[in-house]
């Protein structure tokens, strides 16, 4: 069975939309933490800073995944999709179906 590029493109576009939506939703959690101790206690501020740090880390992971999805969409447009970026061999169909944003075959991913 051959790769269904149109289906994989649609999955990648859906992944991109979801990542962008999640990015917009989490924007308030990444906002600077208020340092005014008269309105927020020290422990509450520490908790808020921890939540902010976790939100920033999540955003970085989301951005990295979004970059991978956009790159995969570019590879589809350039007819370079489905080939390992390391060795140039075809990436297994099951691997691409699981995650169409992968850039390497299973041998090179190790």
Secondary structure as the mmCIF struct_conf table of DSSP 4:
data_model
#
loop_
_struct_conf.conf_type_id
_struct_conf.id
_struct_conf.beg_label_comp_id
_struct_conf.beg_label_asym_id
_struct_conf.beg_label_seq_id
_struct_conf.end_label_comp_id
_struct_conf.end_label_asym_id
_struct_conf.end_label_seq_id
HELX_RH_AL_P HELX_RH_AL_P1 UNK A 5 UNK A 25
HELX_RH_3T_P HELX_RH_3T_P1 UNK A 26 UNK A 30
BEND BEND1 UNK A 31 UNK A 31
HELX_LH_PP_P HELX_LH_PP_P1 UNK A 32 UNK A 34
TURN_TY1_P TURN_TY1_P1 UNK A 37 UNK A 39
BEND BEND2 UNK A 40 UNK A 40
HELX_RH_AL_P HELX_RH_AL_P2 UNK A 42 UNK A 77
TURN_TY1_P TURN_TY1_P2 UNK A 78 UNK A 79
TURN_TY1_P TURN_TY1_P3 UNK A 81 UNK A 82
STRN STRN1 UNK A 83 UNK A 83
TURN_TY1_P TURN_TY1_P4 UNK A 85 UNK A 87
HELX_LH_PP_P HELX_LH_PP_P2 UNK A 89 UNK A 89
STRN STRN2 UNK A 90 UNK A 90
HELX_LH_PP_P HELX_LH_PP_P3 UNK A 91 UNK A 92
HELX_RH_AL_P HELX_RH_AL_P3 UNK A 93 UNK A 98
TURN_TY1_P TURN_TY1_P5 UNK A 100 UNK A 101
BEND BEND3 UNK A 104 UNK A 104
HELX_RH_AL_P HELX_RH_AL_P4 UNK A 106 UNK A 109
#
